[in-house]
């Protein structure tokens, strides 16, 4: 997924008051380990890796 697609997929505009949703994604990458690969300097987010990341984050929250 592209950055715009992952922003929509995670519903960032609905849950964040941030004016620039890219900052939210950058924070998630740095602080929470959001999976991302770069191809030709373009960040891409593999859907399966994002779904696995969500599962791990949920498990962390239930402990």
Residue frames as qw, qx, qy, qz and C-alpha x, y, z in Angstrom:
[[0.000, 0.890, 0.456, 0.000, 0.00, 0.00, 0.00],
 [0.327, 0.545, -0.067, 0.769, 1.10, 3.56, -0.53],
 [0.156, -0.054, -0.528, 0.833, 1.26, 6.01, 2.34],
 [0.430, -0.066, -0.064, -0.898, -2.14, 7.46, 1.40],
 [0.711, -0.130, -0.600, -0.342, -3.64, 3.98, 1.28],
 [0.514, -0.138, -0.726, 0.435, -2.26, 3.02, 4.69],
 [0.092, -0.029, 0.309, -0.946, -3.57, 6.29, 6.15],
 [0.628, -0.089, -0.238, -0.735, -7.04, 5.39, 4.89],
 [0.695, -0.052, -0.716, -0.041, -6.66, 1.71, 5.87],
 [0.390, -0.140, -0.666, 0.620, -5.78, 2.62, 9.47],
 [0.167, -0.813, -0.505, -0.235, -8.53, 5.30, 9.44],
 [0.468, -0.124, -0.252, 0.838, -6.06, 7.90, 10.69],
 [0.073, -0.342, -0.148, -0.925, -8.24, 10.91, 9.70],
 [0.594, -0.534, -0.442, -0.409, -11.08, 9.54, 11.83],
 [0.778, -0.497, -0.327, 0.199, -9.02, 8.92, 14.97],
 [0.585, -0.167, -0.087, 0.789, -6.29, 11.56, 14.89],
 [0.031, 0.938, 0.247, -0.240, -6.50, 15.29, 15.38],
 [0.480, -0.364, 0.371, 0.707, -3.17, 15.76, 13.60],
 [0.404, 0.742, -0.025, -0.535, -3.30, 18.19, 10.70],
 [0.443, 0.567, -0.640, -0.268, -0.78, 16.20, 8.65],
 [0.950, -0.145, 0.131, -0.243, -1.59, 12.50, 8.75],
 [0.755, 0.455, -0.408, 0.238, 1.87, 11.65, 7.40],
 [0.054, -0.599, 0.583, -0.546, 3.27, 12.68, 10.78],
 [0.809, -0.255, 0.323, -0.420, 1.09, 10.05, 12.43],
 [0.959, 0.257, -0.117, 0.018, 2.45, 7.38, 10.09],
 [0.428, 0.615, -0.502, 0.432, 6.04, 8.51, 10.72],
 [0.409, -0.515, 0.525, -0.541, 5.44, 8.30, 14.46],
 [0.941, -0.062, 0.190, -0.273, 3.99, 4.79, 14.11],
 [0.820, 0.445, -0.308, 0.189, 7.02, 3.70, 12.07],
 [0.237, 0.600, -0.541, 0.540, 9.55, 5.14, 14.54],
 [0.333, -0.397, 0.568, -0.639, 7.88, 4.46, 17.86],
 [0.787, -0.017, 0.419, -0.452, 5.63, 1.46, 17.25],
 [0.367, -0.252, 0.845, 0.297, 7.45, -0.44, 14.49],
 [0.689, 0.557, 0.223, -0.407, 4.93, 0.01, 11.67],
 [0.687, -0.045, 0.583, 0.431, 6.33, -2.17, 8.85],
 [0.396, 0.867, -0.017, -0.303, 7.51, -0.29, 5.79],
 [0.726, -0.018, 0.402, 0.558, 9.81, -0.89, 2.85],
 [0.147, 0.795, -0.118, -0.577, 11.24, 1.73, 0.52],
 [0.672, 0.275, 0.546, 0.419, 11.40, 1.23, -3.22],
 [0.351, 0.498, 0.249, 0.752, 12.92, 4.09, -5.20],
 [0.098, 0.077, -0.362, 0.924, 12.67, 6.23, -2.05],
 [0.544, -0.295, -0.253, -0.743, 8.92, 5.62, -1.97],
 [0.274, -0.169, 0.819, -0.475, 7.59, 4.11, 1.28],
 [0.640, -0.076, -0.567, -0.514, 5.39, 1.09, 0.72],
 [0.447, -0.270, 0.644, -0.558, 3.46, -0.83, 3.34],
 [0.312, 0.016, -0.912, -0.266, 2.85, -4.54, 2.68],
 [0.634, -0.357, -0.162, -0.667, -0.77, -5.32, 3.58],
 [0.854, -0.203, -0.478, 0.040, 0.03, -8.69, 5.21],
 [0.496, 0.084, -0.463, 0.730, 2.77, -7.10, 7.33],
 [0.231, -0.339, 0.115, -0.905, 0.40, -4.30, 8.40],
 [0.779, -0.335, -0.292, -0.442, -2.25, -6.85, 9.44],
 [0.785, -0.102, -0.500, 0.352, 0.36, -8.83, 11.42],
 [0.233, 0.237, -0.334, 0.882, 1.55, -5.60, 13.05],
 [0.497, -0.406, -0.063, -0.764, -2.02, -4.76, 14.08],
 [0.863, -0.276, -0.411, -0.103, -2.41, -8.21, 15.67],
 [0.631, 0.020, -0.460, 0.624, 0.84, -7.78, 17.62],
 [0.035, -0.326, 0.184, -0.927, -0.21, -4.31, 18.78],
 [0.686, -0.402, -0.214, -0.568, -3.56, -5.65, 19.96],
 [0.846, -0.182, -0.464, 0.189, -1.83, -8.46, 21.85],
 [0.390, 0.175, -0.391, 0.815, 0.47, -5.95, 23.55],
 [0.289, -0.371, 0.040, -0.882, -2.55, -3.91, 24.61],
 [0.798, -0.353, -0.297, -0.388, -4.31, -6.87, 26.21],
 [0.705, 0.013, -0.570, 0.422, -1.41, -7.83, 28.46]]
